[in-house]
């Protein structure tokens, strides 16, 4: 059987001209314009040739007929033995070639002898492909000679008939006709130029495809094939020949990067084919046939080792070294060993890709942050921009940054990330909570699946009739249904958190429905995967599904007890053994291997194992801590860029394709929104909330891309369909946030007619006091509970109402969002990471049982940029008279203060500026010790420092409220300024010149009320201290530093208080006196509560802010 293969010529198909039996063949070129099998434009050009897949045995390394060559530091002269030129087939003598002003070849000289296997290597742009085309006769040299069997070729290929050497050129690209099937592509030459019947050609095509390892693909389109399959189809097209004619094989084959874009296995097959191309056959292996020599241009090390005997090294348009392959490593030529390109190796290239992906996606996430879009939008867009749709249009960029050889490494890392991500999803999915899902959420979930699935099935018929011809109809139907019906639970949770809806009724309902939707979608996806890729027997999908069910049952019976045993061996508060972590992760990988071998997908095994891990265990929390950041920060961005490399928006061309895109988007949106809206209204959900639910359930994202990529890998979705579906997922997710914000606007700052008590200072001191107390972590709980107890005052149950709000940062981690879903019965959002979380729960419950105060726990999950909105909006909704905030520093064991999070300081300042009630900042130095004190054991001494002004009056009012508690004694110290001379160190202006008459009278009224109170209550003391300067004030403060708590106003009136501004590290949020009490210059163990009374306009002493 003659052997000739065309690996492709750009968008061309190459074949030999019919009926020519001369020694030198002319060639036929079929232009890819109208793609009519019976009408082609013929021109003269070379063909590509290669051998069938038989006889893959490589030759011995030294079996070339070429003589040995040695190193030379001179590029154009070589030391070599003198040999006769009788066996020289092609010779290049001092060849030059330029394209415009760019000089490509600069005096290239070499010979190709009979029986040689020659490789041409060198950096990109040095003229390797150019010299190959000059040898083939496609290009003419500007200077120098090309000799064919010793005769000079003066022109191009048409003048080569005198030479008597038959040359074949194998181009790099496959060049298959996109509109023709595989059968029509392979048999194109015979359909056009032979007298064989269609049945004979079809039978010959089937045999030829089988010879290259392709069966059952005759009726597929090239767009449905992988890159390696396209190469083999091109190979089959070239080795097929007219069995009714005598075929003359080429004597010299020229290969231009024949393994470019192939994975290592496919590369090995092609390399062995190259090696065997000039052998006669199985009976006469290693004996040269008519195809005597070949030349390979390559960048692949494996091709050099397996398919080449002699090397030519081109550099800067010159041959700087030539010799045997086994001599290359020992060469002393400095140019040859000037250093390898790091991007030619997998690890440096992978590092560059990871860095590029992270930089692009993070920059896009920063740009989209003002729009409150989830990060997945930035990651999808970043992947598309890095792929062929944008930057990938540059071939140089793709060849340097994302060469085909790196795709397998990138996909491997991305799939490992997906496997671990699905393990985390299963780890955080609690089937017990799903079983308790309300009927309303269940009905919404069913509606959000069924209608979109039905519409997806309907749209699949339209797509199959237009752009998705030839795919498995059942697989395509199910994949389209799943893709349109899915709701991305993690992305939805992120959107709800950004919109402050996570703890609302709409948010809870949406998350519950999305969780049910997620589980149903994975089951449907498993069905779709089982149905895809199995055209031979209908029993195969059934066997896969049964095997998958068997895997789940075995995992429940065998693996689940092991996980429970491990969880029981990991007590709370103690580190989880490393062997348990490693063993679990190894088991997850093994589960992925098993399910992949079954035929479902590796990620299903990881998902099942994640579900089986006990949820409220230290083991589960440790696994999340170890894995989550690595997956979300590193592996998932690689998946998005892998998805982007497969997405080519340029494939969506013409009105039909864009119309189909609009159809798919409309179908996806209509099915989700309309189905959810109708069922929500039936369940008596208000119109705006029902519409918001519809928009929220239409959220796509990572899960959608997982489905689409599986469909792409299974050949269910072609390039055009895949691009349409990715754009659909991107669009539907992008519009979710603005649409929800437009139709659903829950009142953030409700105007309350009954919101009368915005301060503690009031006429009726026995009226109900509402406090919103915020805390950062369990560290704040003892002091804040003791503050509640001190604030209780009177023994009446209705006199105090407390709201305890946990301030939680909205991080990029999904576990931070789902903490609300894991809230315990009393509303506390803590995960059981350590004993401190359990202590918080016990502390609140114990206090509620021992006291007459009811605490309502709340959670604020927000970014630091808008956390203040949650605080003051909640205070307004609850009618709080005062907001108590923790200071952004906490006390260390040595008594000094250390910054907890600098961002909390910004939050405190914004609340002080915008809150509609009084605000207090608690500098905690261990108020009441490390545990809360019961009412009968309370014994506090509280000191109010009174300088004058509305903030001081608010502090005095709060102190008097606390003094009603039987275990608290109150001391009020008033500082008044005596007359001073002009020579005093600080010139204190008389207070009556600094305060308005109204302010003075109000202060005096407050003090008069205090004195009246003292007649009835012996626990209250009043001291009036006359001072001349700030040092006397500090001395008076030090005399009372043994108290438990200082109460001070943030902005006292008068220059006496103002004189403390600028001392040490000044923090304006504490005011001058509070800043002094909190500084290290003031020696005390007392906590400090700095209070700002609500005013319409609040002035400030200093707008500058310290960095500490």
N, C-alpha and C positions, 0 to 999 in steps of 0.2 A: 504494500500500500504506500503510495506516495505521501510525503509529509510536507505540508505547507500550512502555515498558520498566520492569520492577520490579527494582530493585537490592537489594531486600530490606528487611524490617522485623523486626529482631530475629529470633525464630524463627518468623516469619509469612510467609505467601504472600499477595500482594495481587493482585486482579484486578477488572475491572468486572463489574457484575451483568448477568446475561443478560436480554435482552428489554426493556431500558429505552431509549427513544429520546427522552426529554425533553432539553431544552437543558442542564439541569444534571443531571449523572449522580450516582446513588447508587452505592455501592461495596460489594464483598463481601469479607469477611475469613474466611479458612480457618484455623482454629486447628490447631496442629501436634501435637495430642494423639495420637489413635489412628492417624493417617496412613492412613485408609481412603479410597480414591479415590471411593467412592460414598457416604460418610457424613461430612459436615462440618458444623461449627457456623458459622452465617453471622451476621455482624454488619456494621454500616455503618462504612466507613472509606475513606480515599483510596487510590489506587494509585500505583505508580511508572511513569514514562513516559520513553522515550528513543527515539532514531531508529535505523534499520538502518545497516549499515556502508557503504552507498553514499554517495557525495557527501561525501568527507572534506575538501573544499576550504574553508578558513576564510574568514570574512568579513574585510573590511578593518577596520582598527582603529577608524576613526571613523564606522562605518556605523550606529550606533545612532540611534534617533529621539529619544533623550533629549537635553535641552539640557545645555550645559556647566555644571558647578558649580565653585565656587571654595573656597579655604581659609577657615576661620573658626576662631578660637581658642575660640569659645563652642560648647559641645557641642550645644546644642539650637536654635540659630538659624543659618541659612545665607544667604549672599548669593547669590541666583540670579535669573535673569530670570523675570518673571511670564509664565506660559504658560497657555493654556486647559486645562481638566481633562477635555476630551472623550475623550482617549486614555488616561486613567488607569484602569488595570485594578484595582490594589490600592493602598490607602493605609492607613498606620498613623499614628494621631494620638495622641501622648503616651501610649504603651502602657507599662504597668507590669506586672511579673509577679514573684511571690515563691513560693518553696517553703519553707514553714515560716518560720523566721526569716532565711533566706537570700534577699536581694533580688537578683534576676537582671537584670531590665530596669527602668530608671529613667527613663521618659519618652522612648521611642524614637519618632521621627517620620520618615517618608520615603514616597515614591510610586514605584510601578512602572508605567511607561507601556508602551504597545504597541510592540513591536519592540525592547525593551531587552534587553541582556545584562548583568546586574548581578551583581557579586560582593560578598559580605559577608566581611570579614576582621577579624582582631583576635586578641588573646591568648586562650588557652583559658580557659573559664569566664566569658566576658563575655556569653553569651546568644545566640550566633549560631544554634545549633540550636533554641533556644527560640522565637526570633522566626520562624523558618521554620515551625515547627509551629503557631504562632498564625496565620500567614497561611494555612496549609493547613486550618485548622479543627480540628486535633487538640487544641489547647489554647485556653482562653478567657483573655483578659487580665483581671487584677485591676482595672485601671483604664485608661481610654482607649478608643479606638475603632479597629475594623478595618472599612474601607469597601471594598466590592466594587462596582465601577462606580458609586461615589458613594453606595451604600446601605449603611447600617450593618448589620453582622452581629452579632446579639445573642447567639447561642448558638454551638453547634458546627456540624459539617458538615451535620447534617440540616436546619438552618435556612438553608442556603446556596442552596436551590433558587430563591429569589426573585431572586438576584443576576444570574444569567445568565452567570457566568464559570466555566469548567471548569478546575480546578486539579489538577495531579498532583504527588505528592511522591515523590522517589527517596531511599530510606533508604540509610544508609552500609553496613550489613552485607548480605551476599548472601541470607541466609535461605533456603537450599535445604533441602529435606527430606532428611535423612541416609539414610533407609531407602528412598528412591525413586531410580530411575535418572535419568540426565540426561534421557532421553526423557520419563519420567513427570513430572519437574519442569517441563520446558519446556511440555509439553502439558497441564498440570494444569487450567488454566482451561477449555480446550476439552473435555477429558474430562468435566468436571463440568457445564458450562453450555452446550454447543452440541449441535446435531443432526448434526454431521459424523460420519462413520464412523471407526472406529479406523484403517483404512488411510489415509484422507484426513488424519487428524490426524498419523499417523506420517510421511507424506510431507511434510507442512507443517513438522513439527518438524525433519526433516533439512534442508530448504531454509533454515529460519531459522538453524539452527546453522551452516550453511555461510556464511550472510550475516555472521556474527560471527567467522568464521575458525576454526570448530571442526568438524572432520570425523572421523568414526569414533569418537566418544566417546558415542554414544547409550546404550550399555548399561553405561557406567561408573557407579560411585557417587560422590557428591560427595567422599567421603574420599579418593578416588584422583586428585583434581584439585588443581592448584596454586591459589593465591589469585587470580591473574589469570584463570585458566580459569573459576573459580567466578563471577567478576564477569561474564564474557561469557555464561555460562549464564543468569545472572539477567537479563542484557540480552536474550537470546533469548526467555526466558520472557515478557518484558514486551512485546516488539514483535510477538509472534505474536497473531493475532486471527482471529475467525470470519469466513471469507471469504463466508459465506452471509448475513451481516448487514451493515447499514450502521453504520459505526463513527464515533463522534464523538470527535475528538481533543481533549485538553486544550489550553486557550489559554495557560496559564502552567505552566511546569515548575519545581519547586523541588528542587535537588540538595543533599543533605547530604554533603559531602566525598566526591564520587564517585570520586576517584583515590586515596583512602586505602588503603595497603597494596599499591599496584601499583608495579612497576618502571618506570623512565623510558619504556621503549618502550610498555608497556601504557598508561601514563598519557597518552602522546601520542595514542594511538588513541582513548581515551575523551574526551579534550579536543576532538579533532576531531569526534567524534560529537556532543558537546554543542553545538558551534558550528553543526553542520549540522541540528540537530534540528527547527528551525522553518522549514526550507526546503521548498519544494514537491517538488523532485526534480531529476534531472540536466538535464531540458530547461529548467527555469526556475530556475536557480541564483541565489541572492541576492535572491529575491523572497519576502517573508514569506508563510508559509502559515497554516493555522489555529492552529498552535502559535506564538503571536506573541511571547512573552517568556519569559525564564527567569532564575532567581536561583540562584547557586552559593555555598554556604558552603565555604570551602577554607582550607588552610594552605600550599598548594603554590604556589611562585612561577611555575612553568610554567603552571599552570591560569589564574592571573591574566593572564599574558601572552597565552595562546593563545585563551582562551574568554570573556574578560570585556571589556566596554567601559567600564562605570562601576563605581566602588567605593564601598562604605560601610564605614567603619572604626568598629567597636564597641570601646569601652573602658569598663570599669566599668559596663556596662549602658546606655551612652549612645552615640549616634552623634556622634563627635567630629570626623569629617571625611567628606565625600563629594565626589566629582568624577570626572572622566574618568581612565582608567587611566594615560594618558601624562602626567597632571599629578601623579600621586602622588609621584614621585621628587623633584619640585621643591617639594613642600609645605613651608611654614614652620611648620606646627603642631608645637609642641614635644612634644605627646603622641604624635603619629604617629612622630616621629623620636627617641623617648626611648631607643632602643637595641634592637637585635635580640637575641633569645634565642640565646646561643651554641650551644645544643643543636639549633637549627634548621639548623645547618651541619654538613657531613659530618666535617670535620677535628676540631673540638672534641668532637663526639659520639664519634668513634672513639677519641680520647684518653681520654675518660671511661670508655668501655667497656673499653679495654685496662687502665687502672688498676684498675677494679673487678674484672676477671677475675683479674689478678695478685694483688691483695690477698686475695681470697676463696680462691683455690687455694693460695696460700702458707700462709695461716692454717690451712686444713684439713690441708695436708701436715704442718705442725708438730704439730697435734693427733693425727694418725695415726702420727707417728714412733715413739712408744713401742711400737706394735703391729707395727713393722717392715714396714708395708705400703708398696708402691711408690707413687711420687708420682702415677702415672696414676690411682690410686683417688681421690685428692683432686681431681684435675682433672676426672674424670668426674662426681663428686658435686657439685663446684662449678658445673659447667655445668648440671646438672639443677636445682640450687637457684636459679640465676639465671634459669632458664627458666620456662615456664608451669606447671610442676609445683609450684613453691613461691612465690618472690617474684613470678613472673609472673601469679599469680592477681589481683594488683592491677593494674587497667587503667591507673591513673595511672602506676604504675612502668613498665609496658611502654611506654606512650605516651611517657614522658619519656626513658627510658634505652635501650630497644630498640624504637624505632618501626619500623614495617614498611619505611620508606624506607631505614633503615640496614642492613637485613639483607643487601642486595646488596653493600655495602661490606665488611661483616663476613665474608661468605662468600668474597669475593674474596681478602681477606687470609689467611683460613684456608686456602684452596686453594693459594695461593702457598706457604704454610708446608708443606702436605702435599707439594707438588711437590718442594720442597727437601729435605724429610725423606726422601722415597723416593730422592732422589739420594744422600743420605748412606748410606742402607741399602744401595744398590747399590755405593757406594764402599767399604764395609767388608765386602762379601760376596765371598769369594774362591772361585771355582769350582774352582780347583786343590785347595784343601783339602777341598771337598765331594766331589771325585772320590776322595779318600783316606779318606772316611768308612768306618769299619769296618762289617762285616756286621751286628753287633749293633745299632748305632745306626740303620742303614738299615732293619732289620726293625722296630725300635720306631717309627720315623717312618712307615713304611707302615701299620702297625697303628693308629697314632694318627691317620691320615687316613681310611683305608678304612671302619672301623666307624662313626665319628662321621658320615661323609658318608652312609653308608647309612641310619643312623638319622635324619639330617636330612632325607633324601628322604622317609622314611616319615612323619615328623611334618609335612612340608609338605602332605601330602594331608589331614591332619586340620585344619590351619589354613585351607586353601583351602575346606574344606567348612563352616567356621564364620565366621571373621572376615576372611578374605582372598579373598572371592569376586570373580570377574571379572578377576583378574590373569593374565598370561601364564603358563600352567602350567609350561612348560619353564624359563623364566627363574626363576620362583619356586623350582622344584625345585633348580636349581643354586645359587642364592643361599643357600638354607637349608642345603644340604650344605656349602658353603664356610664359612658362618658358624659351624657347629657343629664343623667339623674343623680350624679354624685354631688355631695356637699362636703367641702373640705373642712372638717371639724377644727383642726389646729388654726387655720387661717380665719375661720369664723370667730373663734375665741379671741384672736388678736384684734380683729376689727371691733368686736364688742368692748374689749378693754380700752381701745383707743377712743371709742365713742362714749365711754362711761356708762355702758349699758350692761356690764357684766353681772351686776347684782340686781338689776331690775327684773320685773316680771317678763318683759319681752326677751331679755338676755337669757334668763333661765329656761324659758320655753324654747328658744332657738337652739340652745346648746343641747337640751335633752333630745329634741327632734333630730338634730344633726348627729348625735351619737348613735341613735337607732339607724339613721340613714347610712352612716359609715359602715356599720356591721353588715347591713344588707348589701351594700355596694361591694364589699370584699367577697361576700359569698357569690354574688353574680359575676364578679371578675374571675373567681376561681372556675366557674362554669365556662366563661368565655375562653379562658386559657386552655381548658381541657378540650374545647371544641375546635380550637385553632390548630392548624398545621397537621391535621390527620385526615387526609383524603382517601387513604387506602381502605380503611375498615371502620364502619360505624361503631364497632365494639371497643375501639381504642379509647375514645373519650369516656365511655362508661367505665372501663377498667381504671382510667386515671382518677375519676371521681371516687370510685370505690376504694382505691388505694389511698387517696387523700383522707377519706373518712376513717379508714383503718389507722392512718398515722395519727389522727386526732384522738381516736379512742385509746391507742397505745400510749400516747403522751399523757393522757389523763390518768390512766391506770398505773403507768410506770414512772413517769417523770414528775408528775405533780406531788406524789409523796416525798420524793427526794427534795424538791424545793421547800416543802413544808418543814421537813427535818432540818434543812439548812437555816430556814427562818427562825425556827425555835432555838437554834444554837447561837443566835445573834441577839443578845439582850439589848434593849434600848440604852443609849448613852455610852455604849462600848464600841470600839472599832470593829468592823466586819472583817473576818479573816481574809487575807488576800487569796487564799486557795478557793474560797467560795466565789469570789468575784471572777477569778480566772476560769474556774470550772464552769460557772454559769455562761460566760461569754463563749467558751469553747463549745458548750452544749448548743448554744444558739447557732453558731456556725455549722455545727454538725447537723442540726435540724434543717438549716437552709440547704445543705448538701442533699439530704434525704428527699425533701420535697422537690428539689430541682431534678433529682434523678427520677422521681415519680412522674414528673412531667407537668407539674403545676407551676411553681416559681419558688425560688429560694426564699423570698421574703415571707411567704406564708408560714414556713416552718418557724422563722424568727417571731412572727406575730403570735403564733399559737403558744410558743414558749413564754413570751411576754405576758400573755393572759394568765398562764398557770402560776406565775410567781405571786406569792401572797402579797396583797397590796399594801396593807398597813404594817409592814415589817421594816426593820432596820436594813434588811438585805435589799428590799426594793428601793429604799431611799438611797442607799449607797451606790446601787447600780445606776440610778438616775444621775447622781452627783459625778460619777466617774465617766459616764458615756455621753451625757447630753451635750455638754459644751463642745466636745470634740466633733460630734455628729453635726450639730447645727452650725458651728463655726467653720468647719473645714470640709467635711465630706459632702454635705448637701449643696454648697455652692458648686462643687465639682459636678454634681448631678445636673444642676441647672445649665452649666456650660456644655455638658454632654448633650443635653436636650437642645440647646441652642445650635450646636454643630449639626444636628439632624434637621433643624428647621430652616428651610430656605424659602423666605417669603417670595422670592423671585419666581418660584414655581406657580404662584397664583397669578396667572396672566389671562387677560381677556375678560370680557363682560360676563361670560358664563361662570368663570371661576370666582370672580368677585360677587356675583349674584348668589352662588352657593355659600360663600362665606356669610353673607347677610342672612341667608335662609337658616344656616346652622345657628347663628347668634340669636335670631328671632325665635327659633324653635326652642333653644335652651332656656332663654329668658321667659318666654311665654309659659312653657310647661311648669317651671319652678314657681314663678310669681303667681300665675293664675290659679294653679292647683292649691298652693299654700293659702292664698287669699280666700278662696271659696270655703275651704274646710275651716279656716280660722273664723270666718264670719258665722259659719254654722255652729261653731263652738262658742259663739257670742263674744269673740274678741273684738274690741273697738276697731273702727275702720283704719285709723292711722297705724295702730299696732299691727293689724293684719297685713297691711301693705308693707310695713317695715319688716315683718317676718318673711314675706315673700322675697323681698330684696336680699335679706340676710341668707336665706336658704339657697339663693342663687350663687353663693360664693363658691368659686373653684380654687385651684391652687396646686399644691404639691401632689396631693392624692390624684388629681386629674392628670397631671403630667406622668405619674407612675403608670396609670392606665394606658395613656397614649403611647408611652415608650414600649410597654409590653406589646401593644398592638403593632407598633412599628417593627420590633424585633421578630414578631411572629409572622410578618409579611401580610398582616391583615390590613394595615394602613400603608398606602404608598406615600411618596414624598409630598404630593399636593394635598392629599387628605390630611396628613399629619400636620402640615403647616396651617391649614384652615382650622383644625381643632385646637392647636396651640394658641392661635390668635383669639379664638372664641373663649378659651379659658382665661386668657389675659384680659380681654375686654370685660367679661362678666364680673371678674374679681375687682377690676379697677373701678367700675361704676357703682359697686356696692356701697362704699363709704359715702360718696356725695349724695346718692339717692336716699339713703337712710337718714342722713342729716337734713335733707330737704323735707321729707314727709313726716319724720318723727322727731319732735323736739320736746323732750321732757323738761319740765320746768327746772332750771338750774338754780335760780334765785327767785323763789316764789314770793310774791307780795302777799304777806299775811296780815289780815286785819287785826288778828289777835296777838300779833307779835309786838307786845307793848314793853316788855321788860328786856331791854337790850343791855342793861347794866345791872350790877349788884346793888349799887346805891339807889334806893327807892324809898318811898314813903312807908309802905307796908313791909316791914322787915320780915314778917312771918309768912309772906306769900311764897309760892313755889319757886325754887331756884333750879334752873336747868343748866347743866354743865356738859359741854362736849370736851372730853379729855382725850388727847391723842397720845399714842405711844409708838415707839420704833420697834421694840423687841421686848423679850421677857425681862430684860434688865430694868426696864422702867416700871414693871408691875408693882412691886412692893411699895415704892414711894407713892405711886399714883393711887393705890387703894387706901393707903394711910391718909392721903390728902382728901379722898372721898369721905372717909370717916370723920376727919376734922371738919369738913364742910357740912356735915349732917346737921349740926346745930341742934335745933329743937327735936323732940322725940316724935313728932308727928310724921307718919309714914309718907304723906303726900308733900312734905316740905322740900324734898330733894329728888330730882330725876337726873340720872347720869347716863351718858352715851359714851362708851369707850370705843374709840376708832383706832384700828391698827393701820398705820401708814406703811404701805408696801410698794416698793418700786416695781413698775411694770418693765421687767427685763425682757430680753429676746427669748428667754427660755420658756418653753411651753408649760413646764411644771409650775412656774410662777403664776401663770394664768389659771391653771386648774386647781390651785390651792383653794379657791372659793368653792369649787365643786366638792372638795374634800373636807369642807367645813363640818365641824361636829355639830351636835344637836343645838348647842347654845349659840351658834353663829360664829365661833372663833375659827379663824382660817388656818391655824397652824398645822403643819405636817409633823408627824412624829419623828423628827430627826434626832431629838435627844430628850433627856428628862426635863429640860427647862420648859418645853412646850407643854408637857403634861402638868408641870407645876403651875403654869398660867391658868389652865383649865380648872385645876383644883382650887387655886386662889380665888378666882371669881366666884365659883360655886360656893366655897366656904364663906366668903364674905356676904353673899346674898342670903345664906341661911342664918348667919349670926347677927346680921344687922337688919334694919328696916328699909334699907336702900336697895332698889332694883337697878341692876346694871344691864344695859342693852348693848352687847358687843356688835361692832360694825367693822367693815373692811373697806379701805380705799386702795385700790390697785391702780396706780397712775404713774406716769413718768414724772420726774422731778419738775419738769417745765410747767405742768398744769395740776400738780397735786394740791396746790393751794385752793384751786377752784372747788375741788371735792370737799375741802375742809369748811370753807365759809358758806358754801351752798348747803351743806348738811346742817350747819349751825342754824341757818335761816329756816330751813324746812322744819327743824325740830324746835325752833323757838328758843335756842340757847341764849342765856344771858352772858356767858363767858366761854371762851375757848382757851383751854390750857394746852400749851405746846411744850414738848421736851426741848431743852437746850441742845444745840448741835454738838456739845461736848459732854463727855461722861467722866466720872471720877475713877481714877486708877487706884490700885492698892496703896500707893504711897501718898494718896490724898490729892495729887495734882489732877488737873483736868486734861483730857485727851480728846481730840476731834473724833467723833463717831463717823459722820459723813458731812463734808462741807456743803453738799447740796441741801441738807436740811436747814442750813442757815438761810439760804435763799428762799426756801419755802416759808420759814418763819417771818421773814421780812415782808413777803408778799401778803401773807395773812394779816400782818399788822397794818398794812396799807389799805387793804380792801375789805376787811371783815365788817359786817353790819352789827357787831356787838363788841363787848369788851374782850380783850385778849390778854392772856398771861403766859409768860415763859418761865418754866420751872428749871432752875439750876439745881440739879439733884446731887446732894452730898450724903445720901443715905437717910432720907427722912423716915424715921421710925425703925431703922435697921433693915436687914435683908428680908424680913417677912412682915406681913401686915399685922397690926395690933388690934385686938378685939376691943370693943367699946369700954369694957370694964377695966382694961389695962392701959388705956390711953393716959399719958401724962406728958403733955407737950407745953413748952413755953414758946410763945410766938411774940415777936417784936415787930411793931409797925413804926417805920421811920417817916415822920411827917414833916415835910418842908412847905407844903401848900400846893394848891392846884387841883385840877379835876382828877388826874391820875392818882394823886395821893389820897384824895377823898374816896376813890374806888377801892384802894388798898385798905383804907380804914374801915369801909363798909364790909369788906370781905373779912377783915379781922374780927369785927364785932359779930359777924355771922358765926365764925368759928368759936368765939368766946362763949356761945350758948351751949357748947358741948361741956359736959361736966368735968371732963378730964383735961381741959385746956385752960391755961392762964394767959392773958393777953396784956402786953405792956406797950403803950403808945408813947413814943418819944417825939416831942415837937422841938424843932430847932428854930430859934428866933435870933435875929441879928441885933446886937447892941450897937450903939452909936460908935463910930470909928473916926479916927483922924485921917488927914490926908496923907500922913506918912506911913499908913499901914501897907503891908506887903501887897495885899490885893485890895483894891479900892472897892469895897462893897457898897453899893448904892442902897439906900434905904428901900425896904421891901414895898413900902407904900408907893414908891415911884415906879416899881416894876409890875405891880399887880393892879388890876382894875379894882375899883371900889366894890363892884359886884362880886369879884372873886374872893376878896378879903372877907366880905360879909358871909359868903357861902362857906368858906373855911371855918369862920367863927361859929356859924350855925352847926356845922358838923362836930366841932369840938365841944360846943355846948351840949349837944345831944349825947356825946360821949360822957361828959361829966354827970349828966342826969342818970346815965346808965350805971355809972360807978356807984351811985347811991343804992342801987338794987343788987349789984353783982360785985362781990368782993374779989372775983378773979380778974377784974380789969383794973389796970393801973395807968395813971397818966403822969408823965414827967415833962416838964418844960425846961429846956436847956438853952441858956443864952450863950452864944458863941461870937467870937470876933473874927475867926479865920477858919479855913478848911481843916487845918491841923487839929483844932479843937473838936471839930465834927468827927474826925477819924478817931480821936482819943475816946470820945463818947461812945462811938460804935464798938470799939475794942472792949469797952467796959461791959458790954452786953453780948459779947460774941459766944457765950456759952448756951445760947438759946437753941431751939430746934429749927426754927424757920423765921426768916426775915421777910416781911411784906413791905414792898416799896413801890412807889409809882414810877412809871417809866420816864415821865417828863415833869419833874417837880418845877414849881415856879421859883423865880428869884435867882440872882447871880451867885448865891451861896452854893446851890446845887450845880450851877453852870460851871463853877470853878473846877469841878472834877473831870470835865471833858478833856480828853487828850492824855490822860494818865495811863501809861502802859499801853497794852494792845486794846484800843478802844473799840467796843462793839456797840454801835448805835442802837441795836434792837433792845439792849438792856438799859439804855439810858445812863446818865452819869453816875447815879448812886448804885444802881444795880451792877454796872460794870466794875465799880470799885469793890463791891462785896464779892463778886465772882472772880476777881483777879487773885493772882498768887501773892500780891503785896498785902492782902488782908488775911490775917490768920484766923480762921474759924472753921468749925465743922458743921455749921448750920447751912441748910438749904436756903435758896433764895427764890422767891416768887415775885417777878417783876410784872406789874399790871398796867395795862393801858385802857383807860375808859373810852367807851365808844363816843366819838364826836364826828360831826359831819366833815370837819377839816382838821387834820392832825398835823401840827407843825413838827419840825425835826430840828434837833440840835446840830446835827452834822450829817451831811449826805455822803461823806466818804465812808468806805467800808474796808475793814481790816481783812487781811488774807488768812487769818487764823481762825 
